[in-house]
Amino acid sequence: MSERETQSLEEIGAGALLAEVDALKLDHWRLVQILCISSPGGNELDYSFGGGYAMRTLRLRTGPKDPVPSITHIYPAAFLYENEIRDLFGVRIERIDPDWEGKVYDVAATKPFSKVSVAATSSERPGEAR
């Protein structure tokens, strides 16, 4: 990022997320927010970081069942964002620490903000043999 450029947006894949976030941490960037947007085809996660007056956002697009690695071992404060995103949008964020196991909010509906429509496999349907 040049001196004149104060914000950037970069699309990345799930496999690159941890390396990119770790590099930002080593370069003293702070975690500003994690945003989730749901669409019928999946979710979009925006990880925003601040450094001085600059802002950098990493955008990760996921399918309905794609796993996303947790960044809590790099930025511990991310645990609340990640637990919330998993509870409200159904994103499969793996290895959150601490993991509140779906108990961040007491909501009437499962994944109330998710627009993703996924057919359950036989092992995921209630009442089916596992």
Secondary structure, DSSP 8 states (H G I E B T S, - for coil): --SS--EEEEEE-HHHHHHHHHHHHHTT-EEEEEEEEEETTEEEEEEEEEETTEEEEEEEEE-TT-EEE--TTT-TTHHHHHHHHHHHH--EEES-SS--TT-SS--SSSSTT--------TTTSTT---
